[in-house]
Amino acid sequence: MAGMRIRARTEDGVTTVKALIKHPMETGLRKDPKTGAKIPAHHITELVCEHEGRTVLTCHWGTAVSKDPFLAFAFKGGKKGETVRIRWVDNKGQSEEATAQIG
């Protein structure tokens, strides 16, 4: 895939994570406008975010999520310099992971 950008900031004991994930997120219901052939489904099915090895968010996604999804969430805890890791798997078995330091 094309990549993932993550930013994590902490303030007053709450860490906010924002991620932009490059992924086509095809439903399998669209047709190619040139050929008329059905475009196969290709979407993220599971996404997990960890803070220092502890899972803080798990998402089970389907076809209703848009192309190149943006994800934002917050959790209690986290200190500057610690690590946040996001990883995903899609319906074709492809996966990606990325990490970011909390600022």
Jmol script that loads the backbone (N, CA, C; Angstrom):
load data "model"
ATOM      1  N   MET A   1       0.847  -1.194   0.000  1.00  0.00           N
ATOM      2  CA  MET A   1       0.000   0.000   0.000  1.00  0.00           C
ATOM      3  C   MET A   1       0.881   1.242   0.000  1.00  0.00           C
ATOM      4  N   ALA A   2       0.239   2.351  -0.079  1.00  0.00           N
ATOM      5  CA  ALA A   2       0.963   3.607  -0.250  1.00  0.00           C
ATOM      6  C   ALA A   2       1.443   4.229   1.046  1.00  0.00           C
ATOM      7  N   GLY A   3       0.940   3.794   2.182  1.00  0.00           N
ATOM      8  CA  GLY A   3       1.471   4.323   3.423  1.00  0.00           C
ATOM      9  C   GLY A   3       0.441   4.800   4.422  1.00  0.00           C
ATOM     10  N   MET A   4       0.956   5.173   5.568  1.00  0.00           N
ATOM     11  CA  MET A   4       0.132   5.627   6.679  1.00  0.00           C
ATOM     12  C   MET A   4       0.900   6.725   7.399  1.00  0.00           C
ATOM     13  N   ARG A   5       0.203   7.804   7.742  1.00  0.00           N
ATOM     14  CA  ARG A   5       0.818   8.888   8.516  1.00  0.00           C
ATOM     15  C   ARG A   5       0.112   8.960   9.856  1.00  0.00           C
ATOM     16  N   ILE A   6       0.914   9.014  10.929  1.00  0.00           N
ATOM     17  CA  ILE A   6       0.360   9.047  12.283  1.00  0.00           C
ATOM     18  C   ILE A   6       0.947  10.232  13.035  1.00  0.00           C
ATOM     19  N   ARG A   7       0.096  10.891  13.795  1.00  0.00           N
ATOM     20  CA  ARG A   7       0.538  11.921  14.735  1.00  0.00           C
ATOM     21  C   ARG A   7      -0.104  11.624  16.073  1.00  0.00           C
ATOM     22  N   ALA A   8       0.665  11.784  17.131  1.00  0.00           N
ATOM     23  CA  ALA A   8       0.153  11.560  18.482  1.00  0.00           C
ATOM     24  C   ALA A   8       0.656  12.675  19.383  1.00  0.00           C
ATOM     25  N   ARG A   9      -0.252  13.261  20.126  1.00  0.00           N
ATOM     26  CA  ARG A   9       0.077  14.349  21.054  1.00  0.00           C
ATOM     27  C   ARG A   9      -0.579  14.056  22.390  1.00  0.00           C
ATOM     28  N   THR A  10       0.084  14.457  23.465  1.00  0.00           N
ATOM     29  CA  THR A  10      -0.491  14.280  24.790  1.00  0.00           C
ATOM     30  C   THR A  10      -0.630  15.628  25.477  1.00  0.00           C
ATOM     31  N   GLU A  11      -1.732  15.758  26.202  1.00  0.00           N
ATOM     32  CA  GLU A  11      -1.992  16.978  26.960  1.00  0.00           C
ATOM     33  C   GLU A  11      -2.930  16.636  28.112  1.00  0.00           C
ATOM     34  N   ASP A  12      -2.556  17.048  29.313  1.00  0.00           N
ATOM     35  CA  ASP A  12      -3.366  16.821  30.517  1.00  0.00           C
ATOM     36  C   ASP A  12      -3.739  15.352  30.713  1.00  0.00           C
ATOM     37  N   GLY A  13      -2.809  14.455  30.426  1.00  0.00           N
ATOM     38  CA  GLY A  13      -3.028  13.032  30.661  1.00  0.00           C
ATOM     39  C   GLY A  13      -3.844  12.315  29.597  1.00  0.00           C
ATOM     40  N   VAL A  14      -4.201  13.010  28.523  1.00  0.00           N
ATOM     41  CA  VAL A  14      -4.959  12.396  27.430  1.00  0.00           C
ATOM     42  C   VAL A  14      -4.137  12.486  26.148  1.00  0.00           C
ATOM     43  N   THR A  15      -3.966  11.356  25.491  1.00  0.00           N
ATOM     44  CA  THR A  15      -3.226  11.305  24.235  1.00  0.00           C
ATOM     45  C   THR A  15      -4.208  11.230  23.078  1.00  0.00           C
ATOM     46  N   THR A  16      -4.034  12.111  22.116  1.00  0.00           N
ATOM     47  CA  THR A  16      -4.865  12.123  20.911  1.00  0.00           C
ATOM     48  C   THR A  16      -4.029  11.607  19.749  1.00  0.00           C
ATOM     49  N   VAL A  17      -4.581  10.638  19.037  1.00  0.00           N
ATOM     50  CA  VAL A  17      -3.900  10.025  17.897  1.00  0.00           C
ATOM     51  C   VAL A  17      -4.704  10.335  16.640  1.00  0.00           C
ATOM     52  N   LYS A  18      -4.008  10.755  15.594  1.00  0.00           N
ATOM     53  CA  LYS A  18      -4.633  10.995  14.296  1.00  0.00           C
ATOM     54  C   LYS A  18      -3.837  10.230  13.253  1.00  0.00           C
ATOM     55  N   ALA A  19      -4.549   9.520  12.377  1.00  0.00           N
ATOM     56  CA  ALA A  19      -3.876   8.725  11.349  1.00  0.00           C
ATOM     57  C   ALA A  19      -4.588   8.879  10.014  1.00  0.00           C
ATOM     58  N   LEU A  20      -3.805   9.012   8.962  1.00  0.00           N
ATOM     59  CA  LEU A  20      -4.316   9.010   7.596  1.00  0.00           C
ATOM     60  C   LEU A  20      -3.776   7.750   6.935  1.00  0.00           C
ATOM     61  N   ILE A  21      -4.689   6.911   6.470  1.00  0.00           N
ATOM     62  CA  ILE A  21      -4.328   5.599   5.936  1.00  0.00           C
ATOM     63  C   ILE A  21      -4.624   5.581   4.437  1.00  0.00           C
ATOM     64  N   LYS A  22      -3.604   5.326   3.637  1.00  0.00           N
ATOM     65  CA  LYS A  22      -3.789   5.226   2.187  1.00  0.00           C
ATOM     66  C   LYS A  22      -4.257   3.809   1.858  1.00  0.00           C
ATOM     67  N   HIS A  23      -5.500   3.693   1.376  1.00  0.00           N
ATOM     68  CA  HIS A  23      -6.052   2.392   1.008  1.00  0.00           C
ATOM     69  C   HIS A  23      -7.250   2.615   0.095  1.00  0.00           C
ATOM     70  N   PRO A  24      -7.420   1.793  -0.957  1.00  0.00           N
ATOM     71  CA  PRO A  24      -8.518   2.020  -1.901  1.00  0.00           C
ATOM     72  C   PRO A  24      -9.919   1.815  -1.319  1.00  0.00           C
ATOM     73  N   MET A  25     -10.082   0.940  -0.353  1.00  0.00           N
ATOM     74  CA  MET A  25     -11.366   0.691   0.307  1.00  0.00           C
ATOM     75  C   MET A  25     -12.497   0.476  -0.706  1.00  0.00           C
ATOM     76  N   GLU A  26     -12.287  -0.446  -1.623  1.00  0.00           N
ATOM     77  CA  GLU A  26     -13.296  -0.773  -2.640  1.00  0.00           C
ATOM     78  C   GLU A  26     -14.360  -1.701  -2.057  1.00  0.00           C
ATOM     79  N   THR A  27     -15.626  -1.410  -2.361  1.00  0.00           N
ATOM     80  CA  THR A  27     -16.748  -2.186  -1.820  1.00  0.00           C
ATOM     81  C   THR A  27     -16.976  -3.496  -2.552  1.00  0.00           C
ATOM     82  N   GLY A  28     -16.570  -3.559  -3.805  1.00  0.00           N
ATOM     83  CA  GLY A  28     -16.872  -4.720  -4.634  1.00  0.00           C
ATOM     84  C   GLY A  28     -18.173  -4.538  -5.401  1.00  0.00           C
ATOM     85  N   LEU A  29     -18.808  -3.388  -5.252  1.00  0.00           N
ATOM     86  CA  LEU A  29     -20.088  -3.120  -5.915  1.00  0.00           C
ATOM     87  C   LEU A  29     -19.952  -2.188  -7.121  1.00  0.00           C
ATOM     88  N   ARG A  30     -18.804  -1.520  -7.248  1.00  0.00           N
ATOM     89  CA  ARG A  30     -18.614  -0.579  -8.360  1.00  0.00           C
ATOM     90  C   ARG A  30     -18.177  -1.315  -9.624  1.00  0.00           C
ATOM     91  N   LYS A  31     -18.463  -0.673 -10.752  1.00  0.00           N
ATOM     92  CA  LYS A  31     -18.004  -1.200 -12.041  1.00  0.00           C
ATOM     93  C   LYS A  31     -16.989  -0.239 -12.641  1.00  0.00           C
ATOM     94  N   ASP A  32     -16.019  -0.802 -13.337  1.00  0.00           N
ATOM     95  CA  ASP A  32     -15.044   0.005 -14.064  1.00  0.00           C
ATOM     96  C   ASP A  32     -15.785   0.741 -15.177  1.00  0.00           C
ATOM     97  N   PRO A  33     -15.684   2.083 -15.227  1.00  0.00           N
ATOM     98  CA  PRO A  33     -16.439   2.834 -16.233  1.00  0.00           C
ATOM     99  C   PRO A  33     -16.030   2.533 -17.682  1.00  0.00           C
ATOM    100  N   LYS A  34     -14.812   2.087 -17.888  1.00  0.00           N
ATOM    101  CA  LYS A  34     -14.338   1.806 -19.254  1.00  0.00           C
ATOM    102  C   LYS A  34     -14.750   0.413 -19.730  1.00  0.00           C
ATOM    103  N   THR A  35     -14.595  -0.585 -18.843  1.00  0.00           N
ATOM    104  CA  THR A  35     -14.839  -1.968 -19.258  1.00  0.00           C
ATOM    105  C   THR A  35     -16.185  -2.512 -18.798  1.00  0.00           C
ATOM    106  N   GLY A  36     -16.759  -1.913 -17.772  1.00  0.00           N
ATOM    107  CA  GLY A  36     -18.010  -2.426 -17.216  1.00  0.00           C
ATOM    108  C   GLY A  36     -17.803  -3.592 -16.266  1.00  0.00           C
ATOM    109  N   ALA A  37     -16.554  -4.005 -16.103  1.00  0.00           N
ATOM    110  CA  ALA A  37     -16.250  -5.123 -15.205  1.00  0.00           C
ATOM    111  C   ALA A  37     -16.359  -4.671 -13.750  1.00  0.00           C
ATOM    112  N   LYS A  38     -16.801  -5.583 -12.918  1.00  0.00           N
ATOM    113  CA  LYS A  38     -16.925  -5.301 -11.489  1.00  0.00           C
ATOM    114  C   LYS A  38     -15.533  -5.132 -10.875  1.00  0.00           C
ATOM    115  N   ILE A  39     -15.356  -4.087 -10.064  1.00  0.00           N
ATOM    116  CA  ILE A  39     -14.089  -3.869  -9.363  1.00  0.00           C
ATOM    117  C   ILE A  39     -14.132  -4.712  -8.091  1.00  0.00           C
ATOM    118  N   PRO A  40     -13.174  -5.619  -7.892  1.00  0.00           N
ATOM    119  CA  PRO A  40     -13.222  -6.514  -6.732  1.00  0.00           C
ATOM    120  C   PRO A  40     -13.129  -5.769  -5.397  1.00  0.00           C
ATOM    121  N   ALA A  41     -13.760  -6.345  -4.391  1.00  0.00           N
ATOM    122  CA  ALA A  41     -13.707  -5.778  -3.037  1.00  0.00           C
ATOM    123  C   ALA A  41     -12.262  -5.756  -2.550  1.00  0.00           C
ATOM    124  N   HIS A  42     -11.903  -4.668  -1.898  1.00  0.00           N
ATOM    125  CA  HIS A  42     -10.561  -4.519  -1.331  1.00  0.00           C
ATOM    126  C   HIS A  42     -10.664  -3.476  -0.233  1.00  0.00           C
ATOM    127  N   HIS A  43     -10.784  -3.939   1.010  1.00  0.00           N
ATOM    128  CA  HIS A  43     -11.008  -3.018   2.123  1.00  0.00           C
ATOM    129  C   HIS A  43     -10.365  -3.535   3.404  1.00  0.00           C
ATOM    130  N   ILE A  44     -10.052  -2.620   4.298  1.00  0.00           N
ATOM    131  CA  ILE A  44      -9.479  -2.970   5.600  1.00  0.00           C
ATOM    132  C   ILE A  44     -10.553  -3.660   6.431  1.00  0.00           C
ATOM    133  N   THR A  45     -10.183  -4.775   7.048  1.00  0.00           N
ATOM    134  CA  THR A  45     -11.127  -5.505   7.891  1.00  0.00           C
ATOM    135  C   THR A  45     -10.833  -5.332   9.376  1.00  0.00           C
ATOM    136  N   GLU A  46      -9.557  -5.167   9.716  1.00  0.00           N
ATOM    137  CA  GLU A  46      -9.210  -5.000  11.134  1.00  0.00           C
ATOM    138  C   GLU A  46      -8.070  -3.999  11.279  1.00  0.00           C
ATOM    139  N   LEU A  47      -8.195  -3.136  12.278  1.00  0.00           N
ATOM    140  CA  LEU A  47      -7.163  -2.154  12.596  1.00  0.00           C
ATOM    141  C   LEU A  47      -6.961  -2.177  14.103  1.00  0.00           C
ATOM    142  N   VAL A  48      -5.705  -2.200  14.532  1.00  0.00           N
ATOM    143  CA  VAL A  48      -5.373  -2.237  15.959  1.00  0.00           C
ATOM    144  C   VAL A  48      -4.361  -1.142  16.257  1.00  0.00           C
ATOM    145  N   CYS A  49      -4.591  -0.421  17.342  1.00  0.00           N
ATOM    146  CA  CYS A  49      -3.639   0.586  17.802  1.00  0.00           C
ATOM    147  C   CYS A  49      -3.125   0.180  19.177  1.00  0.00           C
ATOM    148  N   GLU A  50      -1.811   0.241  19.332  1.00  0.00           N
ATOM    149  CA  GLU A  50      -1.171  -0.108  20.600  1.00  0.00           C
ATOM    150  C   GLU A  50      -0.347   1.062  21.115  1.00  0.00           C
ATOM    151  N   HIS A  51      -0.347   1.193  22.420  1.00  0.00           N
ATOM    152  CA  HIS A  51       0.506   2.175  23.102  1.00  0.00           C
ATOM    153  C   HIS A  51       1.441   1.386  23.998  1.00  0.00           C
ATOM    154  N   GLU A  52       2.728   1.436  23.686  1.00  0.00           N
ATOM    155  CA  GLU A  52       3.744   0.711  24.461  1.00  0.00           C
ATOM    156  C   GLU A  52       3.353  -0.760  24.644  1.00  0.00           C
ATOM    157  N   GLY A  53       2.826  -1.389  23.572  1.00  0.00           N
ATOM    158  CA  GLY A  53       2.492  -2.807  23.599  1.00  0.00           C
ATOM    159  C   GLY A  53       1.108  -3.139  24.137  1.00  0.00           C
ATOM    160  N   ARG A  54       0.358  -2.154  24.624  1.00  0.00           N
ATOM    161  CA  ARG A  54      -0.987  -2.381  25.167  1.00  0.00           C
ATOM    162  C   ARG A  54      -2.010  -1.906  24.136  1.00  0.00           C
ATOM    163  N   THR A  55      -2.967  -2.760  23.799  1.00  0.00           N
ATOM    164  CA  THR A  55      -3.994  -2.391  22.830  1.00  0.00           C
ATOM    165  C   THR A  55      -4.914  -1.336  23.425  1.00  0.00           C
ATOM    166  N   VAL A  56      -5.048  -0.208  22.710  1.00  0.00           N
ATOM    167  CA  VAL A  56      -5.927   0.875  23.167  1.00  0.00           C
ATOM    168  C   VAL A  56      -7.125   1.061  22.233  1.00  0.00           C
ATOM    169  N   LEU A  57      -7.083   0.460  21.048  1.00  0.00           N
ATOM    170  CA  LEU A  57      -8.202   0.568  20.112  1.00  0.00           C
ATOM    171  C   LEU A  57      -8.159  -0.600  19.141  1.00  0.00           C
ATOM    172  N   THR A  58      -9.318  -1.219  18.915  1.00  0.00           N
ATOM    173  CA  THR A  58      -9.474  -2.239  17.887  1.00  0.00           C
ATOM    174  C   THR A  58     -10.694  -1.875  17.056  1.00  0.00           C
ATOM    175  N   CYS A  59     -10.540  -1.870  15.740  1.00  0.00           N
ATOM    176  CA  CYS A  59     -11.650  -1.561  14.828  1.00  0.00           C
ATOM    177  C   CYS A  59     -11.865  -2.743  13.896  1.00  0.00           C
ATOM    178  N   HIS A  60     -13.119  -3.073  13.663  1.00  0.00           N
ATOM    179  CA  HIS A  60     -13.497  -4.073  12.662  1.00  0.00           C
ATOM    180  C   HIS A  60     -14.275  -3.325  11.592  1.00  0.00           C
ATOM    181  N   TRP A  61     -13.655  -3.141  10.443  1.00  0.00           N
ATOM    182  CA  TRP A  61     -14.234  -2.327   9.384  1.00  0.00           C
ATOM    183  C   TRP A  61     -14.766  -3.196   8.261  1.00  0.00           C
ATOM    184  N   GLY A  62     -15.638  -2.598   7.470  1.00  0.00           N
ATOM    185  CA  GLY A  62     -16.199  -3.257   6.296  1.00  0.00           C
ATOM    186  C   GLY A  62     -16.165  -2.320   5.111  1.00  0.00           C
ATOM    187  N   THR A  63     -17.113  -2.505   4.216  1.00  0.00           N
ATOM    188  CA  THR A  63     -17.120  -1.757   2.963  1.00  0.00           C
ATOM    189  C   THR A  63     -17.635  -0.328   3.098  1.00  0.00           C
ATOM    190  N   ALA A  64     -18.200   0.040   4.237  1.00  0.00           N
ATOM    191  CA  ALA A  64     -18.794   1.374   4.394  1.00  0.00           C
ATOM    192  C   ALA A  64     -17.772   2.465   4.725  1.00  0.00           C
ATOM    193  N   VAL A  65     -16.508   2.125   4.845  1.00  0.00           N
ATOM    194  CA  VAL A  65     -15.467   3.107   5.165  1.00  0.00           C
ATOM    195  C   VAL A  65     -14.890   3.649   3.854  1.00  0.00           C
ATOM    196  N   SER A  66     -14.712   4.961   3.791  1.00  0.00           N
ATOM    197  CA  SER A  66     -14.286   5.610   2.546  1.00  0.00           C
ATOM    198  C   SER A  66     -12.820   5.342   2.204  1.00  0.00           C
ATOM    199  N   LYS A  67     -12.486   5.628   0.956  1.00  0.00           N
ATOM    200  CA  LYS A  67     -11.107   5.528   0.468  1.00  0.00           C
ATOM    201  C   LYS A  67     -10.202   6.429   1.307  1.00  0.00           C
ATOM    202  N   ASP A  68      -8.977   5.989   1.546  1.00  0.00           N
ATOM    203  CA  ASP A  68      -7.976   6.731   2.322  1.00  0.00           C
ATOM    204  C   ASP A  68      -8.557   7.233   3.650  1.00  0.00           C
ATOM    205  N   PRO A  69      -8.971   6.309   4.519  1.00  0.00           N
ATOM    206  CA  PRO A  69      -9.654   6.723   5.754  1.00  0.00           C
ATOM    207  C   PRO A  69      -8.774   7.541   6.701  1.00  0.00           C
ATOM    208  N   PHE A  70      -9.432   8.470   7.392  1.00  0.00           N
ATOM    209  CA  PHE A  70      -8.819   9.268   8.450  1.00  0.00           C
ATOM    210  C   PHE A  70      -9.391   8.766   9.764  1.00  0.00           C
ATOM    211  N   LEU A  71      -8.518   8.502  10.730  1.00  0.00           N
ATOM    212  CA  LEU A  71      -8.921   7.985  12.031  1.00  0.00           C
ATOM    213  C   LEU A  71      -8.389   8.915  13.107  1.00  0.00           C
ATOM    214  N   ALA A  72      -9.238   9.277  14.058  1.00  0.00           N
ATOM    215  CA  ALA A  72      -8.813  10.089  15.202  1.00  0.00           C
ATOM    216  C   ALA A  72      -9.476   9.523  16.448  1.00  0.00           C
ATOM    217  N   PHE A  73      -8.693   9.371  17.506  1.00  0.00           N
ATOM    218  CA  PHE A  73      -9.223   8.876  18.774  1.00  0.00           C
ATOM    219  C   PHE A  73      -8.311   9.346  19.893  1.00  0.00           C
ATOM    220  N   ALA A  74      -8.775   9.190  21.122  1.00  0.00           N
ATOM    221  CA  ALA A  74      -7.987   9.601  22.291  1.00  0.00           C
ATOM    222  C   ALA A  74      -8.039   8.496  23.337  1.00  0.00           C
ATOM    223  N   PHE A  75      -6.986   8.431  24.144  1.00  0.00           N
ATOM    224  CA  PHE A  75      -6.959   7.497  25.269  1.00  0.00           C
ATOM    225  C   PHE A  75      -6.245   8.151  26.441  1.00  0.00           C
ATOM    226  N   LYS A  76      -6.556   7.671  27.634  1.00  0.00           N
ATOM    227  CA  LYS A  76      -5.905   8.204  28.829  1.00  0.00           C
ATOM    228  C   LYS A  76      -4.524   7.592  28.962  1.00  0.00           C
ATOM    229  N   GLY A  77      -3.582   8.411  29.371  1.00  0.00           N
ATOM    230  CA  GLY A  77      -2.209   7.949  29.537  1.00  0.00           C
ATOM    231  C   GLY A  77      -1.364   8.348  28.343  1.00  0.00           C
ATOM    232  N   GLY A  78      -0.161   7.910  28.365  1.00  0.00           N
ATOM    233  CA  GLY A  78       0.779   8.247  27.302  1.00  0.00           C
ATOM    234  C   GLY A  78       1.628   9.433  27.694  1.00  0.00           C
ATOM    235  N   LYS A  79       2.913   9.291  27.489  1.00  0.00           N
ATOM    236  CA  LYS A  79       3.861  10.358  27.811  1.00  0.00           C
ATOM    237  C   LYS A  79       4.676  10.686  26.573  1.00  0.00           C
ATOM    238  N   LYS A  80       5.179  11.898  26.531  1.00  0.00           N
ATOM    239  CA  LYS A  80       6.019  12.311  25.408  1.00  0.00           C
ATOM    240  C   LYS A  80       7.187  11.345  25.260  1.00  0.00           C
ATOM    241  N   GLY A  81       7.454  10.965  24.024  1.00  0.00           N
ATOM    242  CA  GLY A  81       8.553  10.054  23.733  1.00  0.00           C
ATOM    243  C   GLY A  81       8.137   8.595  23.668  1.00  0.00           C
ATOM    244  N   GLU A  82       6.970   8.245  24.223  1.00  0.00           N
ATOM    245  CA  GLU A  82       6.497   6.863  24.128  1.00  0.00           C
ATOM    246  C   GLU A  82       5.983   6.596  22.712  1.00  0.00           C
ATOM    247  N   THR A  83       5.729   5.317  22.416  1.00  0.00           N
ATOM    248  CA  THR A  83       5.394   4.911  21.058  1.00  0.00           C
ATOM    249  C   THR A  83       3.940   4.469  20.921  1.00  0.00           C
ATOM    250  N   VAL A  84       3.351   4.869  19.792  1.00  0.00           N
ATOM    251  CA  VAL A  84       2.034   4.396  19.379  1.00  0.00           C
ATOM    252  C   VAL A  84       2.234   3.640  18.070  1.00  0.00           C
ATOM    253  N   ARG A  85       1.606   2.467  17.953  1.00  0.00           N
ATOM    254  CA  ARG A  85       1.726   1.660  16.736  1.00  0.00           C
ATOM    255  C   ARG A  85       0.331   1.341  16.210  1.00  0.00           C
ATOM    256  N   ILE A  86       0.132   1.524  14.926  1.00  0.00           N
ATOM    257  CA  ILE A  86      -1.125   1.154  14.276  1.00  0.00           C
ATOM    258  C   ILE A  86      -0.811   0.121  13.209  1.00  0.00           C
ATOM    259  N   ARG A  87      -1.625  -0.932  13.176  1.00  0.00           N
ATOM    260  CA  ARG A  87      -1.468  -1.946  12.135  1.00  0.00           C
ATOM    261  C   ARG A  87      -2.848  -2.345  11.629  1.00  0.00           C
ATOM    262  N   TRP A  88      -2.918  -2.681  10.366  1.00  0.00           N
ATOM    263  CA  TRP A  88      -4.180  -3.110   9.784  1.00  0.00           C
ATOM    264  C   TRP A  88      -3.977  -4.311   8.882  1.00  0.00           C
ATOM    265  N   VAL A  89      -5.096  -5.026   8.628  1.00  0.00           N
ATOM    266  CA  VAL A  89      -5.135  -6.161   7.708  1.00  0.00           C
ATOM    267  C   VAL A  89      -6.366  -5.958   6.832  1.00  0.00           C
ATOM    268  N   ASP A  90      -6.242  -6.271   5.539  1.00  0.00           N
ATOM    269  CA  ASP A  90      -7.415  -6.128   4.671  1.00  0.00           C
ATOM    270  C   ASP A  90      -7.939  -7.487   4.211  1.00  0.00           C
ATOM    271  N   ASN A  91      -9.029  -7.465   3.455  1.00  0.00           N
ATOM    272  CA  ASN A  91      -9.688  -8.701   3.036  1.00  0.00           C
ATOM    273  C   ASN A  91      -8.871  -9.512   2.031  1.00  0.00           C
ATOM    274  N   LYS A  92      -7.795  -8.955   1.506  1.00  0.00           N
ATOM    275  CA  LYS A  92      -6.908  -9.688   0.597  1.00  0.00           C
ATOM    276  C   LYS A  92      -5.673 -10.221   1.319  1.00  0.00           C
ATOM    277  N   GLY A  93      -5.620 -10.026   2.635  1.00  0.00           N
ATOM    278  CA  GLY A  93      -4.487 -10.509   3.414  1.00  0.00           C
ATOM    279  C   GLY A  93      -3.307  -9.559   3.459  1.00  0.00           C
ATOM    280  N   GLN A  94      -3.415  -8.423   2.793  1.00  0.00           N
ATOM    281  CA  GLN A  94      -2.340  -7.432   2.853  1.00  0.00           C
ATOM    282  C   GLN A  94      -2.392  -6.740   4.212  1.00  0.00           C
ATOM    283  N   SER A  95      -1.250  -6.256   4.664  1.00  0.00           N
ATOM    284  CA  SER A  95      -1.203  -5.585   5.962  1.00  0.00           C
ATOM    285  C   SER A  95      -0.138  -4.497   5.937  1.00  0.00           C
ATOM    286  N   GLU A  96      -0.245  -3.631   6.915  1.00  0.00           N
ATOM    287  CA  GLU A  96       0.741  -2.565   7.063  1.00  0.00           C
ATOM    288  C   GLU A  96       0.765  -2.151   8.524  1.00  0.00           C
ATOM    289  N   GLU A  97       1.901  -1.644   8.947  1.00  0.00           N
ATOM    290  CA  GLU A  97       1.982  -1.065  10.285  1.00  0.00           C
ATOM    291  C   GLU A  97       2.908   0.136  10.256  1.00  0.00           C
ATOM    292  N   ALA A  98       2.637   1.044  11.191  1.00  0.00           N
ATOM    293  CA  ALA A  98       3.460   2.244  11.314  1.00  0.00           C
ATOM    294  C   ALA A  98       3.478   2.654  12.776  1.00  0.00           C
ATOM    295  N   THR A  99       4.545   3.334  13.164  1.00  0.00           N
ATOM    296  CA  THR A  99       4.671   3.807  14.539  1.00  0.00           C
ATOM    297  C   THR A  99       4.925   5.307  14.550  1.00  0.00           C
ATOM    298  N   ALA A 100       4.624   5.900  15.693  1.00  0.00           N
ATOM    299  CA  ALA A 100       4.896   7.324  15.892  1.00  0.00           C
ATOM    300  C   ALA A 100       5.210   7.554  17.357  1.00  0.00           C
ATOM    301  N   GLN A 101       6.081   8.503  17.604  1.00  0.00           N
ATOM    302  CA  GLN A 101       6.363   8.906  18.979  1.00  0.00           C
ATOM    303  C   GLN A 101       5.354   9.952  19.405  1.00  0.00           C
ATOM    304  N   ILE A 102       4.936   9.853  20.657  1.00  0.00           N
ATOM    305  CA  ILE A 102       4.011  10.833  21.210  1.00  0.00           C
ATOM    306  C   ILE A 102       4.769  12.127  21.448  1.00  0.00           C
ATOM    307  N   GLY A 103       4.200  13.212  20.988  1.00  0.00           N
ATOM    308  CA  GLY A 103       4.825  14.521  21.144  1.00  0.00           C
ATOM    309  C   GLY A 103       4.098  15.378  22.153  1.00  0.00           C
TER     310      GLY A 103
END
end "model"
wireframe off; spacefill off
backbone 0.3
color backbone group
